[in-house]
């Protein structure tokens, strides 16, 4: 048996191996220097993520590479999403540095948990098997549960972590049960092999459909869309703001990869079944997210409901890849690239919005209420302008990246024959514009209750400014990002 063992190619796993190795280095460094040199864990984490980015660029290959007994895939989609994940996590760490120091949370365990969560996302993104996908999902989820509860003195954070853990465990169970039924129906765990069996019509149809329902339920929870959205507002509100920022950004990229690999790569032969389920989920998410956000006075809860509606738009793009029973490659690529484009746009806008919340927070005060934004223009016209850009972009106002992301998704939906769904999505977006414009009104037309100057590190101010400029610039030149998303998917599907 040992004579038949083939040593796998570890080169495509270089970023994952580097991150895991550096995690142990950071653990030891924090053990030795943690109490006196708190900056070491932060600096090493940033260096590790930059190193992973360099390693990922080195592994870029136009050809899809499978390794580890076909459990791990390295293609352009995985490389692109990993690079965006590193960027998102680096932004979270830079944004959250001062917040963590002020609240006594700037500890090695925070950075280790963030890196392990990132490793889980990387494994999810490169999963070529149901086993690998579930392994990455659990590594990411368990790390996020611990991060939500990292402020042990906060009852609200502990409650949010318990809710997240219980509901997350339920969703993981649903997803695992669905995967087991998918294995029972096809006799395979490998995504490519499952797709092949389904195309040949050799799968047990009844077991397959039941498994598909559980898989869609698990995906819906991880994306935070209706009817599995209940955890989103409570977790966003209860978690420390820097952890909320993390949950609302990079994991969305991993969840997109999971959705694409499970539904499009593995289960495309039964697209008619999951397409209708996702369409209903997308419409309900857009409706409920925008309507519920209007009633919120806490900006973290408002952004939580906003996230539900935005993920609804992303799913609308995914469901628009097939027209009736016909598969047009151009239509499919256009729809999936619009969903990828929307995910990237949302992550960029979400990071900036939560960055502004962190900027307004100070010692002993969490800037979580909408009233904290009153008169922001009087305190800092520049950062009020940045928040203006983020809010207008999220509302889908021209000419920011959020507008073109919505336009791309709605165009794909109309081409797929979902004209009335697209009209409904536009109407709910108009309703949703109210709560974004309310923030702008508070910043520019209300008197400031807090006259204290905004205090932040230079790195924070520069990064937040670049974030706002990127949202505006990509809105002026949307074709560049859209073309990149299309090229990535063309070489990966």
PEKA-V75762 format. One record per residue. N is the residue number from 1. PSI is psi in whole degrees, -180 to 180 (999 if undefined). D_CENTER is the distance of its C-alpha to the mean C-alpha in Angstrom with 2 decimals. Layout:
# PEKA-V75762
N_PSI_D_CENTER / N_PSI_D_CENTER
This chain:
# PEKA-V75762
1_-40_42.31 / 2_-28_41.45 / 3_-23_43.07 / 4_-4_40.49 / 5_129_37.50 / 6_124_35.60 / 7_123_33.85 / 8_160_30.27 / 9_111_29.01 / 10_-8_26.96 / 11_-44_26.34 / 12_-20_23.02 / 13_10_21.85 / 14_-45_22.92 / 15_-42_19.56 / 16_-42_18.92 / 17_-41_22.58 / 18_-46_22.53 / 19_-43_19.63 / 20_-42_21.31 / 21_-45_24.67 / 22_-26_23.70 / 23_-40_22.22 / 24_-36_25.77 / 25_-45_27.27 / 26_-38_25.27 / 27_-46_26.34 / 28_-41_29.94 / 29_-40_29.83 / 30_-34_28.58 / 31_-38_31.28 / 32_-43_33.93 / 33_-3_32.89 / 34_-42_30.38 / 35_-24_32.88 / 36_-29_34.35 / 37_77_31.74 / 38_-23_28.42 / 39_-15_27.06 / 40_-47_27.39 / 41_-41_24.25 / 42_-50_22.19 / 43_-44_23.94 / 44_-34_23.70 / 45_-44_19.94 / 46_-44_19.56 / 47_-41_22.20 / 48_-46_20.55 / 49_-38_17.25 / 50_-39_19.48 / 51_-40_21.57 / 52_-38_18.76 / 53_-44_17.94 / 54_-42_21.68 / 55_-38_21.96 / 56_-42_19.22 / 57_-38_21.11 / 58_-27_24.28 / 59_0_23.12 / 60_130_22.16 / 61_134_24.38 / 62_-23_24.91 / 63_145_25.85 / 64_130_23.66 / 65_128_24.65 / 66_138_24.71 / 67_-179_25.78 / 68_52_26.24 / 69_41_28.15 / 70_27_25.56 / 71_-19_22.85 / 72_134_20.77 / 73_140_20.11 / 74_105_19.85 / 75_180_19.40 / 76_-35_18.29 / 77_-46_14.96 / 78_-41_14.17 / 79_-44_15.68 / 80_-47_13.82 / 81_-35_10.26 / 82_-43_11.64 / 83_-41_13.13 / 84_-33_10.11 / 85_-46_8.58 / 86_-46_12.04 / 87_-44_12.25 / 88_-45_9.29 / 89_-40_10.84 / 90_-42_14.24 / 91_-40_13.63 / 92_-44_12.65 / 93_-41_15.82 / 94_-45_17.98 / 95_-40_17.06 / 96_-5_17.59 / 97_-55_20.73 / 98_-39_23.31 / 99_-44_21.73 / 100_-41_21.93 / 101_-46_25.46 / 102_-34_26.80 / 103_9_25.69 / 104_24_26.85 / 105_4_23.48 / 106_74_23.67 / 107_160_24.43 / 108_-35_23.88 / 109_-31_22.21 / 110_-49_19.27 / 111_-35_18.67 / 112_-44_19.41 / 113_-38_16.90 / 114_-43_14.14 / 115_-39_15.47 / 116_-38_15.77 / 117_-41_12.18 / 118_-40_11.41 / 119_-43_14.17 / 120_-41_12.78 / 121_-42_9.59 / 122_-42_12.28 / 123_-42_14.48 / 124_-44_12.10 / 125_-35_11.53 / 126_15_15.34 / 127_130_16.50 / 128_6_19.64 / 129_155_20.81 / 130_-34_19.93 / 131_-49_21.07 / 132_-41_18.79 / 133_-45_15.74 / 134_-36_16.78 / 135_-47_17.71 / 136_-40_14.35 / 137_-45_12.70 / 138_-38_15.44 / 139_-44_15.39 / 140_-47_11.80 / 141_-46_12.61 / 142_-38_16.02 / 143_-41_15.01 / 144_-37_12.71 / 145_-46_15.69 / 146_-37_17.99 / 147_-37_16.08 / 148_-35_16.15 / 149_14_19.88 / 150_-25_20.63 / 151_90_22.76 / 152_-17_25.53 / 153_-5_27.73 / 154_115_25.43 / 155_-36_26.23 / 156_-41_23.38 / 157_-39_20.83 / 158_-42_22.74 / 159_-43_22.77 / 160_-40_19.03 / 161_-40_18.58 / 162_-44_21.19 / 163_-44_19.66 / 164_-43_16.25 / 165_-48_18.21 / 166_-49_20.56 / 167_-35_18.24 / 168_-39_15.80 / 169_-39_18.94 / 170_-45_20.10 / 171_-40_17.01 / 172_-38_17.26 / 173_-43_20.92 / 174_-45_20.46 / 175_-42_18.26 / 176_-39_20.81 / 177_-41_23.65 / 178_-41_22.36 / 179_-38_22.08 / 180_-37_25.58 / 181_-35_26.94 / 182_-39_25.44 / 183_-41_27.24 / 184_-33_30.33 / 185_-31_30.33 / 186_-20_29.92 / 187_17_31.11 / 188_151_28.28 / 189_-20_25.07 / 190_134_24.32 / 191_-44_22.01 / 192_-40_24.50 / 193_-38_27.44 / 194_-45_26.01 / 195_-42_25.63 / 196_-44_29.19 / 197_-41_30.69 / 198_-39_29.26 / 199_-31_30.62 / 200_-4_33.96 / 201_29_34.05 / 202_2_34.80 / 203_154_32.29 / 204_110_33.35 / 205_-43_32.14 / 206_-50_32.41 / 207_-38_30.49 / 208_-45_27.84 / 209_-41_27.22 / 210_-44_27.07 / 211_-37_24.58 / 212_-39_22.44 / 213_-45_22.36 / 214_-37_21.12 / 215_-44_18.41 / 216_-38_17.12 / 217_-44_17.36 / 218_-42_15.31 / 219_-43_12.50 / 220_-37_12.83 / 221_-46_12.58 / 222_-31_9.40 / 223_-21_7.83 / 224_46_10.17 / 225_161_12.54 / 226_138_16.34 / 227_20_18.33 / 228_42_16.05 / 229_-2_14.55 / 230_-31_17.20 / 231_-25_15.36 / 232_-56_12.82 / 233_-43_15.61 / 234_-41_17.53 / 235_-43_14.90 / 236_-41_13.59 / 237_-43_17.33 / 238_-31_18.69 / 239_152_16.55 / 240_144_17.61 / 241_-37_15.94 / 242_-34_14.65 / 243_-38_12.96 / 244_-42_11.57 / 245_-42_10.18 / 246_-48_8.56 / 247_-34_7.17 / 248_5_5.96 / 249_-91_4.35 / 250_-42_4.29 / 251_-22_3.69 / 252_-35_1.40 / 253_-43_4.06 / 254_-39_6.16 / 255_-36_6.26 / 256_-45_7.24 / 257_-42_9.64 / 258_-45_10.95 / 259_-44_11.68 / 260_-44_13.34 / 261_-36_15.33 / 262_-50_16.51 / 263_-42_17.42 / 264_-46_18.28 / 265_-49_19.53 / 266_-41_21.17 / 267_26_22.02 / 268_-27_22.76 / 269_-21_26.41 / 270_38_25.75 / 271_-33_23.54 / 272_-32_25.88 / 273_-50_25.03 / 274_-21_21.22 / 275_-43_21.19 / 276_-38_23.05 / 277_-45_20.99 / 278_-33_17.71 / 279_-45_19.69 / 280_-44_20.96 / 281_-43_17.63 / 282_-46_16.22 / 283_-46_19.41 / 284_-36_19.56 / 285_-44_16.03 / 286_-41_16.92 / 287_-55_20.27 / 288_-42_19.59 / 289_-46_16.66 / 290_-37_18.89 / 291_-43_22.05 / 292_-31_20.99 / 293_-27_19.47 / 294_-36_22.97 / 295_-4_24.58 / 296_138_22.42 / 297_-14_24.12 / 298_125_21.51 / 299_-29_18.90 / 300_-39_16.18 / 301_-37_17.00 / 302_-46_17.24 / 303_-26_13.74 / 304_-49_12.67 / 305_-33_14.64 / 306_-40_13.46 / 307_-38_9.81 / 308_-45_11.64 / 309_-38_13.53 / 310_-40_10.89 / 311_-29_9.20 / 312_-41_12.94 / 313_-41_13.47 / 314_-43_10.99 / 315_-34_12.91 / 316_-38_16.05 / 317_-42_15.56 / 318_-36_15.23 / 319_-9_18.32 / 320_13_20.32 / 321_-14_20.85 / 322_131_24.15 / 323_110_27.07 / 324_-124_29.11 / 325_5_30.10 / 326_140_30.20 / 327_107_27.79 / 328_115_27.94 / 329_-40_26.13 / 330_-45_25.74 / 331_-43_24.33 / 332_-49_21.86 / 333_-42_20.60 / 334_-42_20.50 / 335_-46_18.46 / 336_-36_15.84 / 337_-32_15.67 / 338_-37_15.32 / 339_-41_12.23 / 340_-44_10.75 / 341_-41_12.19 / 342_-41_10.77 / 343_-45_7.08 / 344_-44_8.32 / 345_-44_10.46 / 346_-44_8.28 / 347_-43_6.32 / 348_-44_10.01 / 349_-38_11.50 / 350_-42_9.55 / 351_-44_10.52 / 352_-42_13.95 / 353_-47_14.48 / 354_-28_13.89 / 355_-38_15.86 / 356_-37_18.67 / 357_-42_18.68 / 358_-37_19.12 / 359_-38_21.77 / 360_-17_23.76 / 361_149_23.66 / 362_-178_26.70 / 363_124_28.81 / 364_5_29.38 / 365_126_27.35 / 366_118_23.78 / 367_73_23.19 / 368_-18_21.38 / 369_150_23.83 / 370_-33_24.03 / 371_-19_27.57 / 372_-16_26.41 / 373_0_25.64 / 374_131_29.24 / 375_24_31.14 / 376_-34_28.43 / 377_-30_30.11 / 378_-30_33.28 / 379_-38_31.70 / 380_96_29.69 / 381_-35_29.86 / 382_-50_27.52 / 383_-26_24.54 / 384_-37_25.39 / 385_-37_25.07 / 386_-46_21.62 / 387_-35_20.49 / 388_-45_22.40 / 389_-46_20.43 / 390_-44_17.02 / 391_-42_18.49 / 392_-38_20.28 / 393_-44_17.35 / 394_-34_15.26 / 395_-14_18.51 / 396_31_18.85 / 397_135_22.05 / 398_148_23.49 / 399_79_23.21 / 400_169_19.72 / 401_-33_16.63 / 402_-35_15.42 / 403_-48_18.79 / 404_-28_18.72 / 405_-47_15.28 / 406_-42_16.80 / 407_-42_20.06 / 408_-44_18.80 / 409_-45_17.26 / 410_-36_20.43 / 411_-43_22.67 / 412_-40_21.32 / 413_-42_21.83 / 414_-42_25.35 / 415_-30_26.24 / 416_-2_25.30 / 417_9_27.73 / 418_54_25.46 / 419_-47_27.33 / 420_-33_27.67 / 421_-43_24.03 / 422_-41_23.19 / 423_-43_25.89 / 424_-41_24.56 / 425_-39_21.05 / 426_-42_22.84 / 427_-44_24.98 / 428_-31_22.24 / 429_-38_20.52 / 430_-40_23.95 / 431_-42_24.16 / 432_-24_20.77 / 433_-24_22.02 / 434_-48_24.38 / 435_-23_22.12 / 436_-43_20.66 / 437_-27_24.26 / 438_-39_25.42 / 439_-42_23.58 / 440_-41_25.30 / 441_-44_28.57 / 442_-39_28.37 / 443_-37_27.80 / 444_-22_30.60 / 445_-7_33.14 / 446_155_33.28 / 447_137_35.21 / 448_128_33.39 / 449_-29_33.98 / 450_115_32.89 / 451_-2_34.84 / 452_142_33.59 / 453_153_32.26 / 454_124_28.64 / 455_124_28.57 / 456_157_25.89 / 457_155_26.03 / 458_-41_26.67 / 459_-39_23.61 / 460_-48_21.45 / 461_-42_23.38 / 462_-46_23.22 / 463_-42_19.47 / 464_-38_18.85 / 465_-44_21.47 / 466_-36_20.01 / 467_-48_16.60 / 468_-40_18.61 / 469_-38_20.79 / 470_-42_18.03 / 471_-40_16.74 / 472_-44_20.42 / 473_-43_21.41 / 474_-22_18.83 / 475_-32_20.04 / 476_-28_23.55 / 477_66_22.86 / 478_-25_20.18 / 479_-31_21.97 / 480_-48_21.16 / 481_-42_17.37 / 482_-41_17.98 / 483_-37_20.65 / 484_-44_18.52 / 485_-42_15.91 / 486_-45_19.03 / 487_-41_20.75 / 488_-45_17.98 / 489_-35_17.90 / 490_-36_21.71 / 491_-1_22.22 / 492_-27_19.86 / 493_999_20.62
